[in-house]
Amino acid sequence: MNQMSNYILGIYQVMLMVRDTLEYTMQGRKADLRAYNERKAGFKALLVDNAPLPRFVAANGEKSAKVMENLQNFIKNVYSEQSTIVRIASEEVRVDHAQHIQIYEQVIGLYQTLLDIVNGYMAFAKKENQYETIVGAVVESDEYFYRVYSHLVIMDDIVATFGEFNKVMKENQGKQNPMANYIIDDLKKLFGYLVFQKQHNKIREVKYNEMVDHCFVLMETMEGKRALPEGKSFPDLFKVNKELILSLLSPAEFNWKAQFKNWMNEAVEYSRAQKELAAKKKDPNDLV
């Protein structure tokens, strides 16, 4: 592992913690207090002035300063005592699941921005003959896992919100009212997050793109742009869609974990070697 890869790692780890915040959009799953505390401490450590991401922002002018502003707002909104989305009470992480859209609004944009920065550094590393394949393998597997993971939780929220819409319409004899309009606005936002991801991802794998296509066909059916397939109901389509996403999720997570473990092993070895080198140079008997 070289110095460039170690620098990229400092930015990637911020991206990783942003990605893992999607944990708080999963219904029926108890959030991990230790993971929350580790992320909170991790953000603090990785955003000090001399850390890679702040150094990148400082070197890239006013436009890049928005990255730090968005990150600080994100930390305040999710990982601070001021958060209304995630709170710590009685040694438990308590999530307000009515605020999933606020999480997506921040995570999806931040992840993409950080991914673009990391990809930019990898391109520079290739140009300077400092590129290491382990870095590319981790970032590629991370994006794949993130895209599938985010489709899972967003589609779950789309299905739940669609159910709320149908319930309100039924109660109002099929006529739209302010509540129905409010729910439609939420659906449009959720649809928009998947549109954004489709526009920005570069994954060419057939199975992944078939899953994405299925999500969009399902959304168009919910919008009334497509008829339900003969003999099928919405619950049938929802079941098939979730099974399709889940069939990709576990292999994606397994692959990412394996690649990330390799990179972290190299990072630990790099850190050890750097410390030994620094100690050696401090030795007054060493003439090197």
N, C-alpha and C positions, 0 to 999 in steps of 0.2 A: 504494500500500500504506500502511495506517495503523498506528498503534501497537498496536492490538488484534490485528491480523493478525500483526504481528511477534511479539507475545507468544505467540499460539497456535502459531506456527512453532517456538518454543523447546520446546514440549511435544510437538508433532507429530514433531519430529526424534528424540526419545527413542522414541516409538512406532514410528517407521520402523526404527530399529536393532534394536528387539525383534523386529519382523516379519522382518527380514533374517537373524536368527539361525536361521531355518528352513533356511538353506543347509546347516547341519551335520546335517540329517536326510536329505540326498540321497545315496543310494548311488552309487558309481561316478563321483563328480564331485570333482575336486581342489579343496579349499577355497582361497580367495584370501587370501594372507598380508596384502596391502595392505589389503583390506577389513576383515580382523580387527583390524589395528592402528588403522585409522581409526575403527572402532566403539569400540574400547577407549579411544582418546583422546576420542572424541565423548561417551561416557558421562561421562568425567571433567569435560569442559568444561560439559556441560549439566546437571550435578547439583551445581554449586557453589551456595553459599547464596543468592546473589542471582539465580540463573537462574529462569526462569518456573515450572518444576515444583516445585522446593523452596519457592518463594514461595507457590504454591498450597497446598502441604501445610501450611506454617506458618500460613496464614490459615484453614485449615479444620479445625483441632483434631486431637484424638487419633485419630479414626477414619481420617483421611487419612494419618496417620503410617505406617500399615501399607503404604501404597503405596511409600514410600521404603525401608522395611524389606525388602519383597519385591524391589524393584529392586536393592538392595545385595546381597542374597543371590543374585540372578540373576547379577549381575556377578561375584561371587565364584565361583559355580559354573561359569561359562562363560568369562569374560574375565579370569581372574586366574591367577597361577602356581599357585594351589591347586586349579585345576580338574582334574578327572579325565575330563571330557567332551571338552574341547578343549585340546590342548597344542601348544606351539611347540617343534619340535626340528629341528635342521639346516636352519633357515630354511624350514620347512614347517609347515603347519597339519595336525595329526594329530587325527582325530576317533574317539572310541570309539563306534562305531555300535550297540553293545549298549545304549547309554544314550539312545536316542531318546525314550523315554517321559519321562525326566527333563527333556528339552528341551521337549517338548509341555506338560508339567505347569506349567512356568513361563511359556513364551511365550504360550500361549492365554489364561491368566488375566490376565497383565500387559497384553497387547495390548487386551483388552476393557476393562480398567480405564482405560487411557490414552485409548482411543477414546471412552469415556463422558465423560471429563474434557474432551476436545477438543470433543465435541458440546455439552457444557454451556456452554463458552465461546462457541461459535458461536451458540447460542440467546441468550446474554446480549448478544452483539454485534448481533444482529438487533433486540433490544429497545431497544438504545441507538443504533440507526441507524448502527452501525459495521461491519456485516457486508459482506464483499467476496466476490463470487461465486467468485473464484479459489480461496479457502480451501475453500469447500464442494465445489468440483469436485475438488480434490486429495484431500480426506478421503474423499469418496464413491468415487473411483476406487481409492484405496489399500485401502479395505475390500474392494471387489470383488476386487481382485488378491490380497489376503491370503487371503480365503475360498477362492478357487479354488486358490491355491498350497498352502494347508494341507490341503485335501482331497486334492490330488495326493500329497503325502508321507505323509499318514496312511493313505490307502488303499493305498499301496505297502507300508507296514508291516503293515497288516491282512492283505493277501494273503500276505506272507512269513510272518507269524505263523500264519496258517491252514494254510499248507503245513507248518510245523513241527509243528502239532498233529496233522495227518493222518499225518505220518511216525511220530510217537510212538505214536499209536493203532494204526497198522499193525504196528509192531514189538512191541506188547503185545497182539496178537490182539484188538484192538477194546476192550480194557478200560482204563478210566481209571486213572492212577497219579499220584503226586505231581508228576511232570514235566508231565503233561497238564493237571493242575489249575493249575499255575503258568502255563502258556501261556494257559489259559482266562482267568485273571485279567488277563493282559496284553491279551488281545482285548477284554475288557470295558472296560478303561481306554481303549483306542483307540476303541472304539465310543462311549464316553462323551464323548470330545473332539468328535466330530462332532455328537452330540446337543446339547452345549453351544452349538456354533456355530449350529445350526439354531434354537435357542431365542433366541439373541441377535441374529442378523442381521436387517436390515430390507430386504434386497434383494428386489425384486418381479419382476425380469426373468424372463421365461418360461424361457429357455434355462438360466439359472443354477439355477432351482428344479427344472427337469427333471433336471439333473445331480445335485442333492442327493437328489431322490427316487430316482434310479437307485442311488445309493450306499446308501440305506437299504433298498431292495429287495434289493440284493446282500447286505447284512449279515444281513437276515432269512433269506435263503436259506442262508447259512453257518451260521446258528443252527438251521436245520432247521424254521423257522416257515413256509417256503415251499418248494414243490417246484421242482426244476430245470425250466426250460421244456423241452418235448419236443424231443429231438434236440440239446440243448445240454449242454455240460460246464462246470465251473467255469472252466477256462482261457478258454473262449469268452466267458463273462460278464466275466471280469477284463479281457480285451482290449477289449471294447466300452466298459467303464467308464473305462478309462484314456484311450481315444481321445476319449471324451466330455469328460473333464476337460481334456485337452490342447487340444481345439478352442476352449476358452474362455481358456486360460492366456495364450497369446501376444497376442491382442487386448487382454486385460486389462492385461498388463504394458506394452504399447505406449501405451495410453491413459493409464495412470498416469504413465509417464515424460514424456509430452507435457505433461500438466497440471502435474506437479511442476517441470519446466523453466521453465514460465511463472511459477510462484510464486517460484522461486529468482531468476529474472531481476528480478522486482519487489523481492525482498528485498535484492538487491545494490544496486539503485538507491536503495532506501529507506535503506540503511546509508550509502551515499555522500552522500546529501542530509543525513542527520543529522550526519555528520562535518563537512561544509561549514558547516552551521549552527552547530555547536559552535565551530569555528575562527573563524567570523565574530564570534561573541559574545565571544571572547577578545581580539579586536583592540581595543586601547585607543583607536584612532582612530575606532571605530565607535560611534556614539551610540545605536544601537538597543538 
